[in-house]
Amino acid sequence: MFNKSKTVCFSGHRTKRLPQTLQGMKELETQIYRQINKAISLGYNSFIFGGCLGFDLMSARVVLDIQNSSTSDTPKQITLIAAIPFEGQAERWNSKDRELYKNILSRCDDVICICKDFSLYSYSKRNRFMVDNSSRLICYYDGDGGGTASTVKYADMKGLEIINLYS
């Protein structure tokens, strides 16, 4: 599938917990670009995201932008893998967000559906899958609880290198 030692996963908060100004969002996007390019320069070539609104889709979009603007510094092939928690994840989202999600998933190199149906554990199973198949985590974690907190804690326990873009 992909080489764990050359794989980065993303975890971060939903849109409402990201910077709320245009300037703040641009700065976060710039940090994501920098960290992805740094990972690529270190030999990472696979990137896994969880498919949720906010940091996940933002990071996926940056990977796709880098794939499309392949320069001599970019490896011939970097892959983007969506690890979605369950089928129909975006069914209840508004149409704009659903279209963004579908567009990004259609451009992924692989889409892995962790659970067929929604369950209380589908998100944590997805997060563990991403961590278990990566050696680096790029996150946006503000220190409060939730799925990102659990993912960061699990990644730390598993010995992943953790890059937190929250400032």
C-alpha positions as CSV (number, residue, x, y, z in Angstrom):
1,M,0.0,0.0,0.0
2,F,2.4,2.7,1.2
3,N,5.6,2.9,3.2
4,K,4.9,3.9,6.8
5,S,8.4,5.4,7.2
6,K,7.7,7.8,4.3
7,T,4.1,8.6,5.2
8,V,2.7,11.7,6.9
9,C,-0.8,12.0,8.3
10,F,-2.8,15.0,9.2
11,S,-5.1,15.7,12.1
12,G,-6.7,19.0,13.1
13,H,-9.8,20.8,14.2
14,R,-12.9,21.5,12.2
15,T,-13.4,24.9,10.6
16,K,-14.9,26.6,13.7
17,R,-11.7,26.0,15.7
18,L,-9.3,27.2,13.0
19,P,-8.2,30.8,12.7
20,Q,-11.3,32.9,12.1
21,T,-9.7,35.7,10.1
22,L,-8.6,35.6,6.4
23,Q,-5.0,36.6,7.5
24,G,-5.0,33.8,10.1
25,M,-6.2,31.2,7.5
26,K,-3.6,32.4,5.0
27,E,-0.8,32.0,7.6
28,L,-2.0,28.5,8.5
29,E,-2.1,27.5,4.8
30,T,1.5,28.9,4.4
31,Q,2.6,26.8,7.4
32,I,0.9,23.7,5.9
33,Y,2.8,24.3,2.6
34,R,6.1,24.7,4.4
35,Q,5.7,21.5,6.4
36,I,4.6,19.4,3.5
37,N,7.5,20.7,1.4
38,K,9.9,20.0,4.2
39,A,8.5,16.5,4.6
40,I,8.9,15.9,0.8
41,S,12.5,17.2,1.0
42,L,13.1,14.6,3.8
43,G,11.8,11.8,1.5
44,Y,8.2,11.5,2.6
45,N,6.0,10.7,-0.4
46,S,2.6,9.7,1.0
47,F,0.1,11.8,2.8
48,I,-3.0,10.6,4.6
49,F,-5.9,12.8,5.6
50,G,-9.2,12.0,7.4
51,G,-11.7,13.8,5.1
52,C,-13.3,16.1,7.7
53,L,-14.1,19.7,7.2
54,G,-11.4,22.2,8.4
55,F,-7.8,21.2,8.7
56,D,-8.2,17.8,7.0
57,L,-9.5,19.2,3.7
58,M,-7.3,22.2,3.9
59,S,-4.2,20.0,4.2
60,A,-5.4,17.7,1.4
61,R,-5.9,20.7,-0.9
62,V,-2.4,21.8,-0.3
63,V,-1.0,18.3,-1.1
64,L,-3.0,18.4,-4.4
65,D,-1.7,21.9,-5.2
66,I,1.9,20.6,-4.7
67,Q,1.2,17.5,-6.8
68,N,-0.1,19.8,-9.6
69,S,2.8,22.2,-9.5
70,S,5.4,19.5,-9.5
71,T,8.8,21.2,-9.6
72,S,12.3,19.7,-9.6
73,D,12.2,19.8,-5.8
74,T,9.1,17.6,-5.7
75,P,9.4,13.9,-6.2
76,K,7.9,12.5,-9.4
77,Q,5.2,10.9,-7.3
78,I,3.6,12.0,-4.1
79,T,0.4,10.3,-3.2
80,L,-2.7,11.6,-1.3
81,I,-4.7,9.0,0.5
82,A,-8.1,9.7,2.0
83,A,-9.0,7.6,5.1
84,I,-12.7,8.3,5.5
85,P,-14.3,7.1,8.7
86,F,-17.5,5.7,7.1
87,E,-19.4,5.7,3.8
88,G,-21.6,8.7,3.4
89,Q,-19.6,10.9,5.7
90,A,-20.5,14.1,3.9
91,E,-24.2,13.3,3.2
92,R,-25.5,15.8,5.9
93,W,-23.1,18.6,5.0
94,N,-24.2,21.6,3.1
95,S,-23.9,21.4,-0.7
96,K,-20.8,23.6,-0.9
97,D,-18.8,21.6,1.6
98,R,-20.1,18.3,0.0
99,E,-18.9,19.4,-3.4
100,L,-15.4,20.4,-2.0
101,Y,-15.2,17.0,-0.3
102,K,-16.2,15.1,-3.5
103,N,-13.8,17.1,-5.6
104,I,-10.9,16.4,-3.3
105,L,-11.7,12.7,-3.0
106,S,-12.0,12.3,-6.7
107,R,-8.4,13.6,-7.0
108,C,-6.9,11.3,-4.4
109,D,-4.6,8.4,-5.3
110,D,-6.6,6.1,-3.0
111,V,-9.7,6.4,-0.8
112,I,-9.8,3.9,2.2
113,C,-13.2,3.6,3.9
114,I,-12.5,2.5,7.5
115,C,-16.1,1.5,8.4
116,K,-19.1,0.7,6.2
117,D,-21.6,2.5,8.5
118,F,-21.3,5.3,11.1
119,S,-20.6,4.2,14.6
120,L,-19.4,6.0,17.7
121,Y,-15.9,4.5,17.0
122,S,-15.6,5.1,13.3
123,Y,-13.7,8.4,13.7
124,S,-11.3,6.9,16.3
125,K,-10.7,3.8,14.2
126,R,-9.9,6.1,11.3
127,N,-7.5,8.2,13.4
128,R,-5.7,5.1,14.7
129,F,-5.4,3.8,11.1
130,M,-3.8,7.0,10.0
131,V,-1.3,7.0,12.9
132,D,-0.6,3.3,12.6
133,N,0.4,3.8,8.9
134,S,2.5,7.0,9.4
135,S,5.8,8.1,11.0
136,R,5.0,11.8,11.1
137,L,1.9,13.8,12.1
138,I,1.2,17.3,11.0
139,C,-1.6,18.7,13.2
140,Y,-3.4,21.8,14.3
141,Y,-4.1,21.1,17.9
142,D,-5.2,23.9,20.3
143,G,-4.8,21.8,23.5
144,D,-8.5,21.1,24.1
145,G,-10.2,17.8,23.9
146,G,-11.8,16.0,21.0
147,G,-10.7,13.7,18.2
148,T,-7.5,15.7,17.4
149,A,-6.5,15.5,21.1
150,S,-6.9,11.7,21.0
151,T,-5.0,11.4,17.7
152,V,-2.1,13.5,19.0
153,K,-1.9,11.5,22.2
154,Y,-2.0,8.2,20.3
155,A,0.7,9.5,17.8
156,D,2.9,10.4,20.7
157,M,2.4,7.0,22.3
158,K,3.3,5.4,19.0
159,G,6.5,7.5,18.6
160,L,5.5,9.6,15.6
161,E,7.2,12.9,15.0
162,I,4.5,15.5,15.8
163,I,4.5,18.9,14.2
164,N,1.8,21.1,15.7
165,L,0.9,24.2,13.7
166,Y,-1.2,25.8,16.4
167,S,0.5,28.9,17.8
